[in-house]
Amino acid sequence: MGGECLASLIIGIPAWWANPAYFLAIIFSWCRCGRIAAVLAAIAALLACSFELMDLPNQGWMLERQEVGCYVWITSLQILACNLIWREWLKWRERQEGLTS
């Protein structure tokens, strides 16, 4: 299974690029580069959704018992994206309120 994952990354299945984007989003979040982290997390979430949109689980890429793990993976990427975007929106709102006060 690991070899298939690596090969799919190399041949360009977009969903697997979500993992490096997710990793970079976490690193940038730790480095307090919120905007970059939010953008990378959103990209990772969209790439992860492409896995289901391409219907890869039904083409033999995953066994039935692993589909729950796929949905947990997609959900975790979406939660990170929502969290980082929400935090950036709150920061933007604070700056806007500071300018008008």
Biopython code that builds the backbone (N, CA, C, O; Angstrom):
import numpy as np
from Bio.PDB.StructureBuilder import StructureBuilder

atoms = [
    (1, "MET", "N", (0.822, -1.187, 0.000)),
    (1, "MET", "CA", (0.000, 0.000, 0.000)),
    (1, "MET", "C", (0.869, 1.256, 0.000)),
    (1, "MET", "O", (0.534, 2.233, -0.670)),
    (2, "GLY", "N", (1.957, 1.249, 0.724)),
    (2, "GLY", "CA", (2.826, 2.416, 0.773)),
    (2, "GLY", "C", (3.454, 2.727, -0.577)),
    (2, "GLY", "O", (3.600, 3.891, -0.951)),
    (3, "GLY", "N", (3.821, 1.689, -1.298)),
    (3, "GLY", "CA", (4.378, 1.882, -2.636)),
    (3, "GLY", "C", (3.363, 2.493, -3.581)),
    (3, "GLY", "O", (3.709, 3.337, -4.408)),
    (4, "GLU", "N", (2.098, 2.067, -3.461)),
    (4, "GLU", "CA", (1.043, 2.652, -4.291)),
    (4, "GLU", "C", (0.860, 4.133, -3.973)),
    (4, "GLU", "O", (0.665, 4.956, -4.867)),
    (5, "CYS", "N", (0.928, 4.457, -2.676)),
    (5, "CYS", "CA", (0.779, 5.859, -2.276)),
    (5, "CYS", "C", (1.907, 6.708, -2.856)),
    (5, "CYS", "O", (1.660, 7.791, -3.387)),
    (6, "LEU", "N", (3.130, 6.225, -2.756)),
    (6, "LEU", "CA", (4.266, 6.963, -3.297)),
    (6, "LEU", "C", (4.165, 7.090, -4.810)),
    (6, "LEU", "O", (4.431, 8.155, -5.369)),
    (7, "ALA", "N", (3.782, 6.010, -5.470)),
    (7, "ALA", "CA", (3.644, 6.053, -6.929)),
    (7, "ALA", "C", (2.551, 7.017, -7.345)),
    (7, "ALA", "O", (2.696, 7.728, -8.339)),
    (8, "SER", "N", (1.454, 7.049, -6.593)),
    (8, "SER", "CA", (0.367, 7.963, -6.949)),
    (8, "SER", "C", (0.789, 9.410, -6.752)),
    (8, "SER", "O", (0.337, 10.290, -7.484)),
    (9, "LEU", "N", (1.640, 9.665, -5.785)),
    (9, "LEU", "CA", (2.155, 11.024, -5.596)),
    (9, "LEU", "C", (3.016, 11.417, -6.788)),
    (9, "LEU", "O", (2.941, 12.544, -7.279)),
    (10, "ILE", "N", (3.813, 10.496, -7.237)),
    (10, "ILE", "CA", (4.717, 10.779, -8.350)),
    (10, "ILE", "C", (3.945, 10.966, -9.652)),
    (10, "ILE", "O", (4.268, 11.860, -10.434)),
    (11, "ILE", "N", (2.926, 10.132, -9.898)),
    (11, "ILE", "CA", (2.198, 10.245, -11.168)),
    (11, "ILE", "C", (1.150, 11.340, -11.149)),
    (11, "ILE", "O", (0.546, 11.627, -12.182)),
    (12, "GLY", "N", (0.923, 11.948, -10.022)),
    (12, "GLY", "CA", (0.124, 13.156, -10.002)),
    (12, "GLY", "C", (-1.321, 13.045, -9.588)),
    (12, "GLY", "O", (-2.148, 13.820, -10.068)),
    (13, "ILE", "N", (-1.664, 12.111, -8.714)),
    (13, "ILE", "CA", (-3.022, 12.119, -8.181)),
    (13, "ILE", "C", (-3.080, 13.247, -7.162)),
    (13, "ILE", "O", (-2.371, 13.210, -6.156)),
    (14, "PRO", "N", (-3.923, 14.255, -7.414)),
    (14, "PRO", "CA", (-3.883, 15.482, -6.611)),
    (14, "PRO", "C", (-4.141, 15.292, -5.122)),
    (14, "PRO", "O", (-3.627, 16.059, -4.308)),
    (15, "ALA", "N", (-4.925, 14.287, -4.751)),
    (15, "ALA", "CA", (-5.258, 14.125, -3.334)),
    (15, "ALA", "C", (-4.030, 13.884, -2.468)),
    (15, "ALA", "O", (-4.004, 14.286, -1.304)),
    (16, "TRP", "N", (-3.022, 13.240, -3.017)),
    (16, "TRP", "CA", (-1.841, 12.947, -2.199)),
    (16, "TRP", "C", (-1.003, 14.187, -1.953)),
    (16, "TRP", "O", (-0.203, 14.203, -1.017)),
    (17, "TRP", "N", (-1.158, 15.217, -2.755)),
    (17, "TRP", "CA", (-0.447, 16.471, -2.511)),
    (17, "TRP", "C", (-1.037, 17.210, -1.319)),
    (17, "TRP", "O", (-0.454, 18.188, -0.850)),
    (18, "ALA", "N", (-2.187, 16.756, -0.821)),
    (18, "ALA", "CA", (-2.777, 17.365, 0.369)),
    (18, "ALA", "C", (-1.891, 17.155, 1.593)),
    (18, "ALA", "O", (-1.831, 18.022, 2.465)),
    (19, "ASN", "N", (-1.210, 16.026, 1.667)),
    (19, "ASN", "CA", (-0.376, 15.740, 2.840)),
    (19, "ASN", "C", (0.797, 16.707, 2.989)),
    (19, "ASN", "O", (0.997, 17.228, 4.086)),
    (20, "PRO", "N", (1.583, 16.976, 1.941)),
    (20, "PRO", "CA", (2.645, 17.977, 2.105)),
    (20, "PRO", "C", (2.095, 19.381, 2.374)),
    (20, "PRO", "O", (2.690, 20.145, 3.134)),
    (21, "ALA", "N", (0.963, 19.719, 1.754)),
    (21, "ALA", "CA", (0.353, 21.035, 2.003)),
    (21, "ALA", "C", (-0.109, 21.140, 3.455)),
    (21, "ALA", "O", (0.049, 22.187, 4.083)),
    (22, "TYR", "N", (-0.673, 20.068, 3.984)),
    (22, "TYR", "CA", (-1.102, 20.016, 5.376)),
    (22, "TYR", "C", (0.096, 20.187, 6.313)),
    (22, "TYR", "O", (0.047, 20.953, 7.275)),
    (23, "PHE", "N", (1.157, 19.466, 6.013)),
    (23, "PHE", "CA", (2.375, 19.564, 6.822)),
    (23, "PHE", "C", (2.924, 20.992, 6.816)),
    (23, "PHE", "O", (3.277, 21.527, 7.868)),
    (24, "LEU", "N", (2.997, 21.601, 5.650)),
    (24, "LEU", "CA", (3.492, 22.979, 5.562)),
    (24, "LEU", "C", (2.563, 23.955, 6.272)),
    (24, "LEU", "O", (3.031, 24.918, 6.881)),
    (25, "ALA", "N", (1.261, 23.725, 6.205)),
    (25, "ALA", "CA", (0.307, 24.589, 6.907)),
    (25, "ALA", "C", (0.555, 24.547, 8.416)),
    (25, "ALA", "O", (0.505, 25.577, 9.087)),
    (26, "ILE", "N", (0.818, 23.366, 8.935)),
    (26, "ILE", "CA", (1.101, 23.246, 10.368)),
    (26, "ILE", "C", (2.408, 23.952, 10.716)),
    (26, "ILE", "O", (2.482, 24.653, 11.724)),
    (27, "ILE", "N", (3.430, 23.775, 9.897)),
    (27, "ILE", "CA", (4.722, 24.418, 10.155)),
    (27, "ILE", "C", (4.566, 25.945, 10.134)),
    (27, "ILE", "O", (5.059, 26.630, 11.031)),
    (28, "PHE", "N", (3.884, 26.476, 9.117)),
    (28, "PHE", "CA", (3.693, 27.922, 9.045)),
    (28, "PHE", "C", (2.823, 28.435, 10.183)),
    (28, "PHE", "O", (3.012, 29.557, 10.650)),
    (29, "SER", "N", (1.886, 27.634, 10.626)),
    (29, "SER", "CA", (1.059, 28.032, 11.770)),
    (29, "SER", "C", (1.912, 28.137, 13.032)),
    (29, "SER", "O", (1.755, 29.074, 13.815)),
    (30, "TRP", "N", (2.803, 27.188, 13.227)),
    (30, "TRP", "CA", (3.706, 27.243, 14.386)),
    (30, "TRP", "C", (4.647, 28.433, 14.305)),
    (30, "TRP", "O", (5.039, 28.995, 15.328)),
    (31, "CYS", "N", (5.006, 28.812, 13.089)),
    (31, "CYS", "CA", (5.908, 29.954, 12.892)),
    (31, "CYS", "C", (5.157, 31.285, 12.894)),
    (31, "CYS", "O", (5.747, 32.334, 12.635)),
    (32, "ARG", "N", (3.878, 31.241, 13.182)),
    (32, "ARG", "CA", (3.015, 32.428, 13.263)),
    (32, "ARG", "C", (2.895, 33.163, 11.928)),
    (32, "ARG", "O", (2.807, 34.390, 11.894)),
    (33, "CYS", "N", (2.893, 32.423, 10.858)),
    (33, "CYS", "CA", (2.620, 32.963, 9.518)),
    (33, "CYS", "C", (1.211, 32.532, 9.154)),
    (33, "CYS", "O", (1.015, 31.656, 8.311)),
    (34, "GLY", "N", (0.239, 33.152, 9.791)),
    (34, "GLY", "CA", (-1.148, 32.705, 9.715)),
    (34, "GLY", "C", (-1.752, 32.725, 8.332)),
    (34, "GLY", "O", (-2.464, 31.795, 7.952)),
    (35, "ARG", "N", (-1.479, 33.777, 7.569)),
    (35, "ARG", "CA", (-2.091, 33.858, 6.234)),
    (35, "ARG", "C", (-1.602, 32.744, 5.322)),
    (35, "ARG", "O", (-2.390, 32.114, 4.617)),
    (36, "ILE", "N", (-0.306, 32.509, 5.342)),
    (36, "ILE", "CA", (0.257, 31.446, 4.509)),
    (36, "ILE", "C", (-0.285, 30.095, 4.970)),
    (36, "ILE", "O", (-0.638, 29.248, 4.150)),
    (37, "ALA", "N", (-0.349, 29.901, 6.281)),
    (37, "ALA", "CA", (-0.862, 28.640, 6.823)),
    (37, "ALA", "C", (-2.321, 28.432, 6.428)),
    (37, "ALA", "O", (-2.710, 27.318, 6.078)),
    (38, "ALA", "N", (-3.128, 29.481, 6.479)),
    (38, "ALA", "CA", (-4.543, 29.362, 6.113)),
    (38, "ALA", "C", (-4.705, 29.008, 4.643)),
    (38, "ALA", "O", (-5.547, 28.184, 4.287)),
    (39, "VAL", "N", (-3.907, 29.626, 3.798)),
    (39, "VAL", "CA", (-3.981, 29.329, 2.364)),
    (39, "VAL", "C", (-3.565, 27.882, 2.098)),
    (39, "VAL", "O", (-4.231, 27.168, 1.347)),
    (40, "LEU", "N", (-2.475, 27.456, 2.707)),
    (40, "LEU", "CA", (-2.011, 26.077, 2.512)),
    (40, "LEU", "C", (-3.018, 25.063, 3.057)),
    (40, "LEU", "O", (-3.233, 24.012, 2.453)),
    (41, "ALA", "N", (-3.630, 25.378, 4.191)),
    (41, "ALA", "CA", (-4.630, 24.466, 4.761)),
    (41, "ALA", "C", (-5.856, 24.379, 3.865)),
    (41, "ALA", "O", (-6.422, 23.299, 3.695)),
    (42, "ALA", "N", (-6.272, 25.498, 3.291)),
    (42, "ALA", "CA", (-7.411, 25.472, 2.370)),
    (42, "ALA", "C", (-7.074, 24.662, 1.119)),
    (42, "ALA", "O", (-7.907, 23.902, 0.626)),
    (43, "ILE", "N", (-5.872, 24.822, 0.614)),
    (43, "ILE", "CA", (-5.437, 24.039, -0.546)),
    (43, "ILE", "C", (-5.425, 22.556, -0.202)),
    (43, "ILE", "O", (-5.870, 21.726, -0.995)),
    (44, "ALA", "N", (-4.914, 22.222, 0.984)),
    (44, "ALA", "CA", (-4.872, 20.818, 1.408)),
    (44, "ALA", "C", (-6.283, 20.244, 1.513)),
    (44, "ALA", "O", (-6.525, 19.112, 1.094)),
    (45, "ALA", "N", (-7.211, 21.017, 2.069)),
    (45, "ALA", "CA", (-8.589, 20.532, 2.204)),
    (45, "ALA", "C", (-9.231, 20.305, 0.831)),
    (45, "ALA", "O", (-9.936, 19.316, 0.630)),
    (46, "LEU", "N", (-8.991, 21.208, -0.095)),
    (46, "LEU", "CA", (-9.550, 21.047, -1.440)),
    (46, "LEU", "C", (-8.927, 19.857, -2.166)),
    (46, "LEU", "O", (-9.620, 19.105, -2.851)),
    (47, "LEU", "N", (-7.622, 19.694, -2.011)),
    (47, "LEU", "CA", (-6.963, 18.545, -2.635)),
    (47, "LEU", "C", (-7.471, 17.231, -2.051)),
    (47, "LEU", "O", (-7.643, 16.252, -2.777)),
    (48, "ALA", "N", (-7.711, 17.207, -0.747)),
    (48, "ALA", "CA", (-8.224, 15.992, -0.117)),
    (48, "ALA", "C", (-9.618, 15.664, -0.632)),
    (48, "ALA", "O", (-9.949, 14.494, -0.825)),
    (49, "CYS", "N", (-10.429, 16.676, -0.853)),
    (49, "CYS", "CA", (-11.774, 16.440, -1.388)),
    (49, "CYS", "C", (-11.710, 15.898, -2.807)),
    (49, "CYS", "O", (-12.626, 15.201, -3.244)),
    (50, "SER", "N", (-10.652, 16.204, -3.525)),
    (50, "SER", "CA", (-10.533, 15.700, -4.890)),
    (50, "SER", "C", (-10.426, 14.182, -4.914)),
    (50, "SER", "O", (-10.716, 13.559, -5.935)),
    (51, "PHE", "N", (-10.013, 13.581, -3.807)),
    (51, "PHE", "CA", (-9.926, 12.123, -3.728)),
    (51, "PHE", "C", (-11.302, 11.504, -3.932)),
    (51, "PHE", "O", (-11.458, 10.546, -4.690)),
    (52, "GLU", "N", (-12.286, 12.056, -3.255)),
    (52, "GLU", "CA", (-13.646, 11.550, -3.398)),
    (52, "GLU", "C", (-14.250, 11.983, -4.725)),
    (52, "GLU", "O", (-15.004, 11.222, -5.332)),
    (53, "LEU", "N", (-13.938, 13.184, -5.185)),
    (53, "LEU", "CA", (-14.505, 13.664, -6.441)),
    (53, "LEU", "C", (-14.027, 12.835, -7.630)),
    (53, "LEU", "O", (-14.760, 12.643, -8.600)),
    (54, "MET", "N", (-12.794, 12.348, -7.545)),
    (54, "MET", "CA", (-12.254, 11.502, -8.620)),
    (54, "MET", "C", (-12.773, 10.069, -8.517)),
    (54, "MET", "O", (-12.517, 9.247, -9.397)),
    (55, "ASP", "N", (-13.508, 9.771, -7.433)),
    (55, "ASP", "CA", (-14.101, 8.454, -7.218)),
    (55, "ASP", "C", (-13.049, 7.349, -7.150)),
    (55, "ASP", "O", (-13.285, 6.231, -7.606)),
    (56, "LEU", "N", (-11.900, 7.665, -6.584)),
    (56, "LEU", "CA", (-10.825, 6.675, -6.487)),
    (56, "LEU", "C", (-11.154, 5.499, -5.571)),
    (56, "LEU", "O", (-10.733, 4.380, -5.862)),
    (57, "PRO", "N", (-11.905, 5.707, -4.454)),
    (57, "PRO", "CA", (-12.197, 4.538, -3.624)),
    (57, "PRO", "C", (-12.959, 3.455, -4.380)),
    (57, "PRO", "O", (-12.772, 2.270, -4.104)),
    (58, "ASN", "N", (-13.812, 3.834, -5.323)),
    (58, "ASN", "CA", (-14.593, 2.847, -6.068)),
    (58, "ASN", "C", (-13.825, 2.266, -7.249)),
    (58, "ASN", "O", (-14.332, 1.381, -7.938)),
    (59, "GLN", "N", (-12.633, 2.744, -7.487)),
    (59, "GLN", "CA", (-11.826, 2.214, -8.580)),
    (59, "GLN", "C", (-10.740, 1.269, -8.068)),
    (59, "GLN", "O", (-9.793, 0.956, -8.790)),
    (60, "GLY", "N", (-10.878, 0.820, -6.832)),
    (60, "GLY", "CA", (-9.946, -0.159, -6.299)),
    (60, "GLY", "C", (-8.771, 0.429, -5.550)),
    (60, "GLY", "O", (-7.843, -0.301, -5.201)),
    (61, "TRP", "N", (-8.778, 1.725, -5.291)),
    (61, "TRP", "CA", (-7.656, 2.335, -4.582)),
    (61, "TRP", "C", (-7.725, 2.092, -3.078)),
    (61, "TRP", "O", (-6.710, 2.157, -2.385)),
    (62, "MET", "N", (-8.910, 1.816, -2.584)),
    (62, "MET", "CA", (-9.054, 1.597, -1.149)),
    (62, "MET", "C", (-9.964, 0.406, -0.915)),
    (62, "MET", "O", (-10.855, 0.127, -1.717)),
    (63, "LEU", "N", (-9.740, -0.278, 0.161)),
    (63, "LEU", "CA", (-10.643, -1.345, 0.557)),
    (63, "LEU", "C", (-11.787, -0.741, 1.341)),
    (63, "LEU", "O", (-11.659, 0.365, 1.865)),
    (64, "GLU", "N", (-12.898, -1.441, 1.432)),
    (64, "GLU", "CA", (-14.076, -0.899, 2.102)),
    (64, "GLU", "C", (-13.786, -0.521, 3.549)),
    (64, "GLU", "O", (-14.283, 0.501, 4.023)),
    (65, "ARG", "N", (-13.020, -1.291, 4.239)),
    (65, "ARG", "CA", (-12.779, -1.016, 5.659)),
    (65, "ARG", "C", (-11.910, 0.224, 5.862)),
    (65, "ARG", "O", (-11.834, 0.744, 6.975)),
    (66, "GLN", "N", (-11.260, 0.701, 4.814)),
    (66, "GLN", "CA", (-10.414, 1.878, 4.942)),
    (66, "GLN", "C", (-11.145, 3.167, 4.595)),
    (66, "GLN", "O", (-10.583, 4.248, 4.771)),
    (67, "GLU", "N", (-12.366, 3.090, 4.112)),
    (67, "GLU", "CA", (-13.070, 4.300, 3.722)),
    (67, "GLU", "C", (-13.321, 5.225, 4.903)),
    (67, "GLU", "O", (-13.302, 6.445, 4.738)),
    (68, "VAL", "N", (-13.556, 4.678, 6.085)),
    (68, "VAL", "CA", (-13.765, 5.515, 7.259)),
    (68, "VAL", "C", (-12.508, 6.333, 7.526)),
    (68, "VAL", "O", (-12.594, 7.515, 7.858)),
    (69, "GLY", "N", (-11.367, 5.723, 7.388)),
    (69, "GLY", "CA", (-10.111, 6.442, 7.573)),
    (69, "GLY", "C", (-9.949, 7.566, 6.566)),
    (69, "GLY", "O", (-9.416, 8.627, 6.891)),
    (70, "CYS", "N", (-10.402, 7.336, 5.357)),
    (70, "CYS", "CA", (-10.342, 8.376, 4.326)),
    (70, "CYS", "C", (-11.180, 9.579, 4.742)),
    (70, "CYS", "O", (-10.747, 10.724, 4.610)),
    (71, "TYR", "N", (-12.386, 9.310, 5.244)),
    (71, "TYR", "CA", (-13.251, 10.414, 5.655)),
    (71, "TYR", "C", (-12.699, 11.145, 6.878)),
    (71, "TYR", "O", (-12.836, 12.363, 6.986)),
    (72, "VAL", "N", (-12.084, 10.418, 7.785)),
    (72, "VAL", "CA", (-11.446, 11.056, 8.942)),
    (72, "VAL", "C", (-10.294, 11.938, 8.475)),
    (72, "VAL", "O", (-10.115, 13.043, 8.987)),
    (73, "TRP", "N", (-9.519, 11.467, 7.520)),
    (73, "TRP", "CA", (-8.405, 12.246, 6.961)),
    (73, "TRP", "C", (-8.913, 13.527, 6.315)),
    (73, "TRP", "O", (-8.380, 14.608, 6.568)),
    (74, "ILE", "N", (-9.945, 13.408, 5.477)),
    (74, "ILE", "CA", (-10.507, 14.588, 4.818)),
    (74, "ILE", "C", (-11.054, 15.563, 5.851)),
    (74, "ILE", "O", (-10.841, 16.771, 5.737)),
    (75, "THR", "N", (-11.756, 15.051, 6.859)),
    (75, "THR", "CA", (-12.332, 15.909, 7.892)),
    (75, "THR", "C", (-11.247, 16.624, 8.685)),
    (75, "THR", "O", (-11.406, 17.797, 9.021)),
    (76, "SER", "N", (-10.160, 15.949, 8.988)),
    (76, "SER", "CA", (-9.089, 16.590, 9.752)),
    (76, "SER", "C", (-8.474, 17.745, 8.974)),
    (76, "SER", "O", (-8.129, 18.774, 9.556)),
    (77, "LEU", "N", (-8.335, 17.580, 7.663)),
    (77, "LEU", "CA", (-7.804, 18.662, 6.841)),
    (77, "LEU", "C", (-8.771, 19.843, 6.792)),
    (77, "LEU", "O", (-8.347, 20.999, 6.809)),
    (78, "GLN", "N", (-10.058, 19.553, 6.730)),
    (78, "GLN", "CA", (-11.048, 20.619, 6.692)),
    (78, "GLN", "C", (-11.131, 21.355, 8.019)),
    (78, "GLN", "O", (-11.322, 22.571, 8.041)),
    (79, "ILE", "N", (-10.991, 20.638, 9.117)),
    (79, "ILE", "CA", (-11.013, 21.282, 10.440)),
    (79, "ILE", "C", (-9.830, 22.234, 10.584)),
    (79, "ILE", "O", (-9.989, 23.350, 11.080)),
    (80, "LEU", "N", (-8.659, 21.808, 10.158)),
    (80, "LEU", "CA", (-7.492, 22.694, 10.228)),
    (80, "LEU", "C", (-7.712, 23.936, 9.375)),
    (80, "LEU", "O", (-7.415, 25.048, 9.811)),
    (81, "ALA", "N", (-8.227, 23.758, 8.166)),
    (81, "ALA", "CA", (-8.464, 24.904, 7.282)),
    (81, "ALA", "C", (-9.474, 25.864, 7.897)),
    (81, "ALA", "O", (-9.251, 27.075, 7.903)),
    (82, "CYS", "N", (-10.569, 25.345, 8.407)),
    (82, "CYS", "CA", (-11.587, 26.212, 9.026)),
    (82, "CYS", "C", (-11.016, 26.951, 10.228)),
    (82, "CYS", "O", (-11.282, 28.139, 10.413)),
    (83, "ASN", "N", (-10.239, 26.259, 11.039)),
    (83, "ASN", "CA", (-9.644, 26.879, 12.218)),
    (83, "ASN", "C", (-8.710, 28.022, 11.833)),
    (83, "ASN", "O", (-8.800, 29.113, 12.396)),
    (84, "LEU", "N", (-7.820, 27.780, 10.882)),
    (84, "LEU", "CA", (-6.858, 28.806, 10.497)),
    (84, "LEU", "C", (-7.523, 29.982, 9.787)),
    (84, "LEU", "O", (-7.142, 31.132, 10.006)),
    (85, "ILE", "N", (-8.503, 29.706, 8.947)),
    (85, "ILE", "CA", (-9.218, 30.791, 8.274)),
    (85, "ILE", "C", (-10.000, 31.615, 9.288)),
    (85, "ILE", "O", (-10.031, 32.842, 9.193)),
    (86, "TRP", "N", (-10.631, 30.962, 10.255)),
    (86, "TRP", "CA", (-11.374, 31.668, 11.303)),
    (86, "TRP", "C", (-10.448, 32.574, 12.123)),
    (86, "TRP", "O", (-10.787, 33.724, 12.401)),
    (87, "ARG", "N", (-9.287, 32.054, 12.503)),
    (87, "ARG", "CA", (-8.339, 32.867, 13.270)),
    (87, "ARG", "C", (-7.862, 34.077, 12.474)),
    (87, "ARG", "O", (-7.729, 35.168, 13.029)),
    (88, "GLU", "N", (-7.605, 33.896, 11.186)),
    (88, "GLU", "CA", (-7.178, 35.024, 10.351)),
    (88, "GLU", "C", (-8.302, 36.043, 10.185)),
    (88, "GLU", "O", (-8.050, 37.248, 10.160)),
    (89, "TRP", "N", (-9.541, 35.564, 10.073)),
    (89, "TRP", "CA", (-10.661, 36.481, 9.965)),
    (89, "TRP", "C", (-10.814, 37.294, 11.243)),
    (89, "TRP", "O", (-11.074, 38.496, 11.185)),
    (90, "LEU", "N", (-10.653, 36.647, 12.405)),
    (90, "LEU", "CA", (-10.742, 37.367, 13.678)),
    (90, "LEU", "C", (-9.634, 38.410, 13.798)),
    (90, "LEU", "O", (-9.888, 39.515, 14.278)),
    (91, "LYS", "N", (-8.425, 38.091, 13.377)),
    (91, "LYS", "CA", (-7.329, 39.066, 13.396)),
    (91, "LYS", "C", (-7.636, 40.239, 12.485)),
    (91, "LYS", "O", (-7.395, 41.390, 12.849)),
    (92, "TRP", "N", (-8.172, 39.956, 11.290)),
    (92, "TRP", "CA", (-8.519, 41.016, 10.350)),
    (92, "TRP", "C", (-9.597, 41.909, 10.942)),
    (92, "TRP", "O", (-9.536, 43.132, 10.814)),
    (93, "ARG", "N", (-10.581, 41.301, 11.588)),
    (93, "ARG", "CA", (-11.674, 42.068, 12.201)),
    (93, "ARG", "C", (-11.158, 42.963, 13.327)),
    (93, "ARG", "O", (-11.597, 44.105, 13.464)),
    (94, "GLU", "N", (-10.233, 42.450, 14.129)),
    (94, "GLU", "CA", (-9.642, 43.267, 15.199)),
    (94, "GLU", "C", (-8.898, 44.462, 14.614)),
    (94, "GLU", "O", (-8.993, 45.571, 15.141)),
    (95, "ARG", "N", (-8.164, 44.247, 13.537)),
    (95, "ARG", "CA", (-7.461, 45.365, 12.898)),
    (95, "ARG", "C", (-8.430, 46.394, 12.354)),
    (95, "ARG", "O", (-8.187, 47.596, 12.460)),
    (96, "GLN", "N", (-9.534, 45.931, 11.770)),
    (96, "GLN", "CA", (-10.515, 46.860, 11.227)),
    (96, "GLN", "C", (-11.201, 47.656, 12.329)),
    (96, "GLN", "O", (-11.457, 48.848, 12.159)),
    (97, "GLU", "N", (-11.496, 47.028, 13.435)),
    (97, "GLU", "CA", (-12.119, 47.734, 14.560)),
    (97, "GLU", "C", (-11.138, 48.700, 15.192)),
    (97, "GLU", "O", (-11.535, 49.758, 15.680)),
    (98, "GLY", "N", (-9.864, 48.350, 15.188)),
    (98, "GLY", "CA", (-8.844, 49.248, 15.728)),
    (98, "GLY", "C", (-8.687, 50.490, 14.867)),
    (98, "GLY", "O", (-8.402, 51.569, 15.385)),
    (99, "LEU", "N", (-8.867, 50.352, 13.567)),
    (99, "LEU", "CA", (-8.753, 51.497, 12.652)),
    (99, "LEU", "C", (-9.938, 52.438, 12.763)),
    (99, "LEU", "O", (-9.781, 53.648, 12.595)),
    (100, "THR", "N", (-11.122, 51.906, 13.044)),
    (100, "THR", "CA", (-12.311, 52.742, 13.096)),
    (100, "THR", "C", (-12.525, 53.360, 14.470)),
    (100, "THR", "O", (-13.295, 54.313, 14.595)),
    (101, "SER", "N", (-11.872, 52.849, 15.495)),
    (101, "SER", "CA", (-12.079, 53.391, 16.846)),
    (101, "SER", "C", (-11.330, 54.662, 17.074)),
    (101, "SER", "O", (-11.404, 55.236, 18.161)),
]
sb = StructureBuilder()
sb.init_structure("model")
sb.init_model(0)
sb.init_chain("A")
sb.init_seg("    ")
for serial, (resi, resn, name, xyz) in enumerate(atoms, 1):
    if name == "N":
        sb.init_residue(resn, " ", resi, " ")
    sb.init_atom(name, np.array(xyz, "f"), 0.0, 1.0, " ", f" {name:<3s}", serial, name[0])
structure = sb.get_structure()
